[in-house]
């Protein structure tokens, strides 16, 4: 009897802690990664958020992604639909992603008027260099035609990576 009362008390305490952790939050980070698409020779950031509460109509998710090549941050904005339980935002194409280096990401949930409702700061680290991608897409067009700049008529191939990235 004493043990079950203690277990029940612990469970209530645990639930209270979890509620405080998400109190006031509209969304929480549920995933973050780099997407390397070798077929079209692109890399992007991909972030997913889980809705914790309904968001005001017309809300937007805006993200600033550290630019691996240097320079200004890369930005993306997406409308948030009330029917969606998950919010996904993807960066523009990247260059110069390096293995084991954390890249800063700031995500803001904005009202329809542009006011910040919630801000999340995080980082994303790749487990491979972008040098694994070819410099040019392997395919072109809607039919996935082999790219003639990569697959030459004489049977040779150019699978070189982008060499414009600083080391």
Helices and strands as residue ranges (DSSP letters): H 2-22, E 27-37, E 42-51, E 60-65, E 74-79, E 86-90, E 102-110, E 116-125, G 130-132, E 139-140, E 145-146
